[in-house]
């Protein structure tokens, strides 16, 4: 089995009034479909954007990213990496999630993500390190 890691970032097109409900829908759908396809990963969100790491077999990752590419809730989608990996970083999580809020603002801030600097503007290494830190905090 050949494992792939895909990382992307996008601007959020969620309307503030519906943001909570839309995030809940995104997570429910992602967790269900990812579990069926043996995809693991981590979704990070700020009011203005998303960054996500997906892990799994190449076909499952391509299918998942294809759905994201046409999802109207994402704008200015940027594919940051798609690489072969030896092992998963987010084993056991069909989709872990962290949002920049009062609880996580300190950790996001350590990686330069604040209300003035959005998550979708960050480079790959920052997003990978941030996801690792957030995952450690959740474990």
N, C-alpha and C positions, 0 to 999 in steps of 0.2 A: 504494500500500500504506500503510495506516494503522497505525502502531506504537503500542503501549500498554505502559506500565510499571505493574506491580502489585507492591505491597509488603505483606507480612503478617508477623505475629509470632505465635508460639504457645508454649504450654507443652509440653515434651517428656513423652510418656508412655512413653518407652523404659525398660525395666528395665535396671538397671546391668549385670547379668550378661550380657545379650544386646546391649548398646549398640553395640559395635564391629560386630558382624555386621549389625545392623539399619541402622546408618548406611551400611554398604557396600551393602546392598540398596536403600536409598533412592537413593543416588547412581547405582547401576547402572541402575535403572529410570528415574530422572529423565533421565539422560544419553541413554538410548536413545530414550525418548518425545519428549524435547525436540528431539533432532536430527531426528527424523521430522517434527516440527511446526514446525521453524525457530524454536524458543523458545530464548532465551539467558537467563542469569541467574547469580545468586550466592546460595548457601546458607551461612548462618553458624549455628554450633551451639555451645551451652554445655551443660553437664550437665543444666540445667533447662529449656532452651528452644531455639527456632529463630527465625530471621528470614530471610526470603528476598525477593529481588528477581527478578521475572520480566519478560522483555521479548519482545514479538512481536506478531503480528496479534491483534486483539481476540478473534476466535473461538477461536484456539489458547490464548490466555491464560485465557479463561473456562473452557474444557475442562480445562485444567491445574489451575486453582484449584478447580474442581468436584471433581476427584479428591482434592485436598488436604483439602477440607472434610469429606469422609467417611472420611479416613484415620484409623484409631484411634490412630495414633502421635502425633497432634496433639490438644492440648486447649486450650480457651479461645482459639480462633483469633480474631485481630483483624486486620481489613482496614484498613491504614493509609493506603493511597493506590492509586488507579487513574487514571492520567493519560495523555493522548496525549503522545508524545515525538517529537522530530525524528530522533533517531538512537540506536542502542544504545550502552550503556556497556560491555557485556560481550560484544562481538562475538567470535566464535570459541570461546566457552565455552558448550556445551550446559548445563553446570552447574558453575560454579566452586564450590569449597568451602573453608571455613576453620573450624576448630574452636578454641575457646579451650583452649589447652594450654600446656605449658611454653615452646614456641617462640613462640606468638602472644600470650601473656598480657600482654606490654608494650603491644602495639598495642591490644588489647581494653581494657586499663586506661586508656589515653589517652582513650578514649571513655566511661569510667565504667562499664565492664562488668567486674565482679569476682565472686568467689564470693558476695559479699553482695548484688550488684545484677545481676539476670538480664537477658539480652538481650531477652526478650519484654516487659520493662517499659519499654524505651527508646522515645523519640519517633522519628518518621520521619526528621528531619534527622540525628540521631545515627547511625541505621542506614545511611542513604545515604552519609554521610561515612566511616563505618567500612568499608563495603563497598568504597568507592573506594580507601581506604588499603590495605586488604588486597589488592585487585586490583593496585595499583601495586607492592606488595611481591612479588607473584608473577610479575610481568612481567619 
